[in-house]
């Protein structure tokens, strides 16, 4: 079994494996390695080039081939900054994901500069030293992202997917592998990878386990409809964008999180995090999610 400091490899079926990001290292997101029969596919190329190189090596170790094609679930960099490692292969994503990334490319590149990263880290570390354990815990996820980038070095290259699709696409592999998008949810445009014969679904950030969802780039109302569509596929195994491998119960957990935050956002003064979410990672997202929902309501 291939070993990496950035992720663990979890076999799901004979020809399907998930890479599960190790806390504090450079992968950050979970990914898929699929032996499609004559072609190897990776879904979500991780956050840092060193982690992406390990993903490519893991794919070779598992399938006997370096990846022949790659795909992205959405435009957030923790799921596709590793695209640069796979730039010689076709990279699939929704048309809108490609458009957003190209529109934001210069802005995102500026955020990746060493001086910008060091400034962000210094600010977050000051906040973490406030003396409140809950603040330090809530910030450790966003600190992880910045530490991972600083550890990876410089010269990041944002590589946009070059094979856009709409709706549903059967990838050019012998074994059935479908990219499916129902439009907005976590972002303006999200895609999942579904392996219909194996009942395995890689959900990107539409579903997380033991992590706060992030609402600020998308449409929470339509997100609930997307969760219904995922349920209709009846996957037996669901790999979330972050967190351990799960099953259909993860869909219900995501639905509960969204409806709970929408209810709290309706309250004028309610802002306390429910006890059941206090163990979730990326705790800083809770306040950001409430602010997003309330500003959205105020502007409607």
C-alpha positions as CSV (number, residue, x, y, z in Angstrom):
1,X,0.0,0.0,0.0
2,X,1.3,3.4,-1.0
3,X,2.2,5.6,2.0
4,X,2.2,9.4,2.1
5,X,2.6,11.9,4.9
6,X,-0.2,13.9,3.2
7,X,-3.0,11.3,3.2
8,X,-3.9,7.7,3.9
9,X,-5.2,5.4,1.1
10,X,-8.5,3.7,1.9
11,X,-9.5,1.0,-0.6
12,X,-13.3,1.1,-1.3
13,X,-13.6,-1.5,-4.1
14,X,-11.1,-3.6,-6.0
15,X,-10.4,-0.7,-8.4
16,X,-11.5,2.3,-6.4
17,X,-9.6,4.0,-3.5
18,X,-10.1,7.2,-1.6
19,X,-7.2,9.2,-0.3
20,X,-8.1,10.7,3.1
21,X,-6.2,13.9,4.0
22,X,-4.0,13.8,7.1
23,X,-4.6,16.6,9.5
24,X,-1.9,19.3,9.3
25,X,-0.4,18.1,6.0
26,X,-0.6,19.3,2.4
27,X,-3.5,17.4,0.8
28,X,-6.3,19.0,2.9
29,X,-9.1,17.6,0.8
30,X,-10.0,13.9,0.1
31,X,-9.5,12.6,-3.4
32,X,-10.4,9.6,-5.6
33,X,-8.2,7.2,-7.5
34,X,-10.1,5.0,-9.9
35,X,-8.8,2.3,-12.2
36,X,-11.2,2.8,-15.0
37,X,-9.9,0.0,-17.1
38,X,-7.2,1.2,-19.4
39,X,-7.2,4.6,-17.9
40,X,-6.6,6.0,-14.4
41,X,-8.7,8.8,-13.0
42,X,-8.1,11.1,-10.1
43,X,-10.9,13.3,-8.7
44,X,-9.9,16.5,-6.8
45,X,-6.1,17.0,-7.1
46,X,-5.4,18.2,-3.5
47,X,-4.1,21.5,-2.2
48,X,-0.3,21.6,-2.6
49,X,1.9,20.3,-5.4
50,X,3.9,18.0,-3.0
51,X,0.6,16.3,-2.0
52,X,-0.5,16.2,-5.7
53,X,2.8,14.5,-6.6
54,X,2.1,11.9,-4.0
55,X,-1.4,11.5,-5.4
56,X,0.0,10.8,-8.8
57,X,2.5,8.3,-7.3
58,X,-0.3,6.6,-5.4
59,X,-2.3,6.3,-8.5
60,X,0.6,4.6,-10.3
61,X,1.2,2.3,-7.4
62,X,-2.5,1.2,-7.3
63,X,-3.2,1.0,-11.0
64,X,0.1,0.6,-12.7
65,X,-0.4,4.0,-14.5
66,X,0.1,7.6,-13.8
67,X,-3.3,9.4,-14.0
68,X,-4.7,9.6,-17.6
69,X,-7.4,12.1,-16.6
70,X,-8.4,14.3,-13.7
71,X,-11.5,16.1,-12.5
72,X,-12.4,18.9,-10.0
73,X,-15.5,19.1,-7.9
74,X,-15.4,22.9,-7.6
75,X,-13.2,25.9,-7.9
76,X,-11.8,26.2,-4.3
77,X,-8.0,25.8,-4.3
78,X,-7.9,23.1,-1.6
79,X,-9.4,20.8,-4.3
80,X,-7.5,21.9,-7.4
81,X,-4.3,23.7,-6.7
82,X,-2.7,20.4,-7.4
83,X,-3.9,20.6,-11.0
84,X,-0.5,21.8,-12.1
85,X,0.9,18.3,-11.5
86,X,-1.7,16.8,-13.8
87,X,-1.6,19.5,-16.5
88,X,-0.5,17.1,-19.2
89,X,-3.7,15.2,-18.9
90,X,-7.3,16.3,-19.6
91,X,-8.8,17.9,-16.5
92,X,-12.6,18.0,-16.3
93,X,-14.9,20.3,-14.4
94,X,-18.2,22.1,-14.9
95,X,-18.1,25.0,-17.4
96,X,-19.0,27.5,-14.6
97,X,-16.2,26.2,-12.3
98,X,-13.7,26.9,-15.1
99,X,-15.2,30.4,-15.7
100,X,-15.0,31.3,-12.0
101,X,-11.4,30.1,-11.6
102,X,-10.3,32.1,-14.6
103,X,-12.1,35.2,-13.4
104,X,-10.5,34.9,-9.9
105,X,-7.1,33.7,-11.0
106,X,-5.2,36.9,-10.4
107,X,-6.9,37.5,-7.1
108,X,-6.2,34.0,-5.9
109,X,-2.5,34.2,-7.1
110,X,-2.0,37.3,-5.0
111,X,-3.3,35.5,-1.9
112,X,-0.7,32.7,-2.5
113,X,2.3,35.1,-2.4
114,X,4.6,34.4,0.5
115,X,4.2,37.9,2.0
116,X,0.4,37.6,1.9
117,X,0.5,34.1,3.5
118,X,2.8,35.3,6.3
119,X,0.6,38.3,7.0
120,X,-2.4,36.1,7.2
121,X,-0.7,33.6,9.5
122,X,0.5,36.3,11.8
123,X,-3.0,37.7,12.2
124,X,-4.5,34.3,12.8
125,X,-1.8,33.4,15.4
126,X,-2.5,36.6,17.3
127,X,-6.2,35.7,17.4
128,X,-5.4,32.2,18.5
129,X,-3.4,33.5,21.5
130,X,-6.5,35.4,22.8
131,X,-6.7,33.0,25.7
132,X,-10.0,31.5,24.7
133,X,-9.6,27.8,23.9
134,X,-12.7,27.8,21.6
135,X,-11.2,30.6,19.5
136,X,-7.9,28.7,19.1
137,X,-9.8,25.5,18.1
138,X,-12.0,27.3,15.6
139,X,-9.0,28.9,13.9
140,X,-6.8,25.8,13.6
141,X,-8.4,24.7,10.3
142,X,-7.7,28.0,8.5
143,X,-4.2,28.0,10.0
144,X,-3.7,24.6,8.7
145,X,-4.4,25.8,5.1
146,X,-1.9,28.6,5.4
147,X,0.8,26.5,7.1
148,X,0.4,23.9,4.3
149,X,1.0,26.5,1.7
150,X,4.0,28.0,3.4
151,X,5.5,24.5,3.9
152,X,5.0,23.7,0.2
153,X,7.3,26.5,-1.0
154,X,6.6,29.2,-3.7
155,X,5.7,29.4,-7.3
156,X,2.2,28.0,-7.2
157,X,0.6,27.7,-10.6
158,X,-3.2,27.9,-10.8
159,X,-4.2,25.5,-13.6
160,X,-7.8,25.8,-14.8
161,X,-9.6,22.6,-15.9
162,X,-9.6,22.4,-19.7
163,X,-12.5,20.0,-20.4
164,X,-15.7,21.7,-19.3
165,X,-19.0,19.9,-19.1
166,X,-22.7,20.5,-18.2
167,X,-25.1,18.3,-16.4
168,X,-23.8,14.8,-16.6
169,X,-20.8,13.4,-18.3
170,X,-19.8,9.7,-18.7
171,X,-16.0,9.8,-18.6
172,X,-13.9,8.0,-21.3
173,X,-13.1,5.0,-19.1
174,X,-14.1,1.3,-19.6
175,X,-15.6,1.1,-16.2
176,X,-18.6,3.5,-15.7
177,X,-17.6,6.8,-14.1
178,X,-19.9,9.8,-14.2
179,X,-19.4,13.4,-13.4
180,X,-22.7,15.0,-12.3
181,X,-23.6,18.6,-11.5
182,X,-27.0,19.9,-10.4
183,X,-25.7,23.5,-10.4
184,X,-25.2,25.5,-7.3
185,X,-24.8,24.4,-3.7
186,X,-21.5,24.7,-1.9
187,X,-20.4,27.0,-4.8
188,X,-22.1,28.4,-7.9
189,X,-21.3,25.1,-9.6
190,X,-20.4,21.7,-7.9
191,X,-19.8,18.3,-9.4
192,X,-19.7,14.9,-7.8
193,X,-18.0,11.7,-9.1
194,X,-20.4,8.8,-9.2
195,X,-19.5,5.2,-10.0
196,X,-22.9,3.7,-10.7
197,X,-21.8,0.0,-10.8
198,X,-20.0,0.3,-7.5
199,X,-22.5,2.7,-5.8
200,X,-19.6,4.9,-4.7
201,X,-19.9,8.7,-4.7
202,X,-17.2,11.3,-4.2
203,X,-19.1,14.4,-3.0
204,X,-16.6,17.2,-2.9
205,X,-17.6,19.8,-0.3
206,X,-21.4,19.2,-0.9
207,X,-21.0,16.7,2.0
208,X,-18.5,16.9,4.8
209,X,-18.1,14.6,7.9
210,X,-17.1,16.1,11.3
211,X,-16.4,19.4,9.6
212,X,-18.5,22.6,9.3
213,X,-19.9,23.1,5.8
214,X,-19.0,26.4,4.0
215,X,-21.9,28.3,2.7
216,X,-20.4,31.7,1.6
217,X,-19.7,30.8,-2.1
218,X,-23.0,29.1,-2.9
219,X,-26.7,28.7,-2.5
220,X,-27.9,27.0,0.6
221,X,-31.5,26.8,-0.6
222,X,-30.5,24.9,-3.8
223,X,-28.0,22.9,-1.8
224,X,-30.8,21.1,-0.1
225,X,-32.3,20.2,-3.4
226,X,-28.8,18.8,-4.5
227,X,-28.7,16.7,-1.4
228,X,-32.1,15.2,-2.4
229,X,-30.6,14.4,-5.8
230,X,-27.6,12.7,-4.2
231,X,-29.9,10.6,-2.1
232,X,-31.8,9.5,-5.3
233,X,-28.6,8.0,-6.6
234,X,-28.6,5.6,-3.6
235,X,-24.9,5.5,-3.1
236,X,-23.7,2.9,-0.6
237,X,-20.4,4.6,0.0
238,X,-19.9,8.4,0.2
239,X,-16.5,10.0,0.3
240,X,-16.9,13.6,1.7
241,X,-14.6,16.5,0.6
242,X,-13.2,16.5,4.2
243,X,-13.5,13.9,6.9
244,X,-13.8,10.1,7.0
245,X,-15.6,7.9,4.5
246,X,-19.3,7.5,5.3
247,X,-22.6,6.4,3.8
248,X,-26.1,7.9,3.1
249,X,-26.3,9.1,6.7
250,X,-23.8,11.8,5.8
251,X,-26.4,13.3,3.5
252,X,-28.9,13.6,6.3
253,X,-26.2,15.2,8.5
254,X,-25.4,17.8,5.8
255,X,-29.2,18.5,5.5
256,X,-29.5,18.9,9.2
257,X,-26.6,21.3,9.4
258,X,-28.0,23.5,6.6
259,X,-31.5,23.6,8.1
260,X,-30.2,24.3,11.6
261,X,-28.0,27.2,10.5
262,X,-30.9,28.7,8.5
263,X,-33.1,28.5,11.6
264,X,-30.5,30.2,13.8
265,X,-29.9,32.9,11.1
266,X,-33.6,33.7,11.3
267,X,-33.3,34.6,14.9
268,X,-32.2,38.2,15.5
269,X,-29.7,37.5,18.3
270,X,-29.0,33.8,18.1
271,X,-25.3,33.1,17.4
272,X,-24.3,30.3,19.8
273,X,-22.9,27.2,18.1
274,X,-25.0,24.1,18.9
275,X,-23.2,21.7,21.2
276,X,-23.2,18.9,18.6
277,X,-21.1,21.1,16.2
278,X,-18.5,22.2,18.6
279,X,-16.3,19.2,17.9
280,X,-16.4,19.9,14.1
281,X,-13.2,21.1,12.4
282,X,-13.0,24.5,10.7
283,X,-15.1,26.0,13.5
284,X,-14.5,29.5,12.2
285,X,-17.0,28.7,9.4
286,X,-20.0,28.7,11.8
287,X,-19.9,32.5,12.4
288,X,-19.0,33.1,8.8
289,X,-22.0,31.0,7.7
290,X,-24.4,32.9,9.9
291,X,-23.1,36.3,8.7
292,X,-23.6,35.1,5.1
293,X,-27.1,33.9,5.7
294,X,-28.2,37.1,7.5
295,X,-26.6,39.4,4.9
296,X,-28.3,37.4,2.2
297,X,-31.7,37.7,3.9
298,X,-31.2,41.5,4.4
299,X,-30.4,42.0,0.8
300,X,-33.3,40.0,-0.5
